[in-house]
Amino acid sequence: MVEDLAIVIVDDMQYSRTVLRTTLNRIGYTDIRMAASASESLAMLSDRRAEVVLADWVMPEMNGLELTAAIRVKDEERDHYTAIILFTGKEGDEPMMEAFSHGVDDYLTKPVKQVQLAARVFAAGRIARLQNTVLETSSALTAANRQLEYLSTTDPLTGLPNRRALNKRLEAALLETQARNGGLCVGLLDLDHFKQINDTYGHDVGDEVLTTLSKRLRLALRPMDMVARLGGEEFALVMHFHDVGHCDPSIFLRVLDTIRREAFPTSEGPIPVTASIGACCYRHGEDMATIQGLLKSADQNLYKAKAQGRNRVVG
């Protein structure tokens, strides 16, 4: 008894295809498709993948080596591995080495004996399944790593980038400003009296307010700007300008207008909300700045905005 494999036989001679299928059936393989040409076999593989392809070397239109190359391209596109066995009337070491150098997994000379065919197909099936297990594991690990990276750089409530992502973006923007031209504006935004909202309506409603705020902030800024949630009701806004003249703390005033223009809809009804922003701008040609320095200056200005009565920008 053998474990069944998905096999495709490719030969332009119907008699040869039939003999091979009959032999494989006798061995115990049942999932067998037959193709009269290389192009027909490629169409079959596009429809459903195979684990083993048995192909004649000499065929019109596309020979076995060319078919092998086409299958390898298809496999690479789909993260799959197909074991390929060529059979031919050519004898000697030279054609065998040529076949292996073209990516063929195994090589049989005609006439094909049943014992040899059984052993080679069994081995090819093991190779294909081991390779595909490795590919599947690698793909799963890659997906898991992407998910971990996403989780490590994304705020779960709002879907905004978190502090870790902010630091990466700030570092890149600062280096670009220092090396090229333009200006960089950083704003730290904090909702006014947010504790009162949580105490009055509950934390679930507070989360609704934060979610709505994140959407309004995205709309208030340009697509290339960054909005990040640092934690609680504090957010960071990063804007880079190629024209230094546009780099001014007053640009954050429209953000405040977007927030306070309409009350925030919640399950407890509309809630009016305002925010305070501390801003810090760095322009090309100024003394070298650091991420920590920019955030510290913005945080100090945020404290001043709160002390001056809230609902304002200080920079």
Helices and strands as residue ranges (DSSP letters): E 7-10, H 14-27, E 32-35, H 38-47, E 52-56, H 64-78, E 83-88, H 93-101, E 106-109, H 114-153, H 163-179, E 183-191, H 194-201, H 203-220, E 226-231, E 234-241, G 244-246, G 249-252, H 253-260, E 275-283, H 291-307, E 313-314
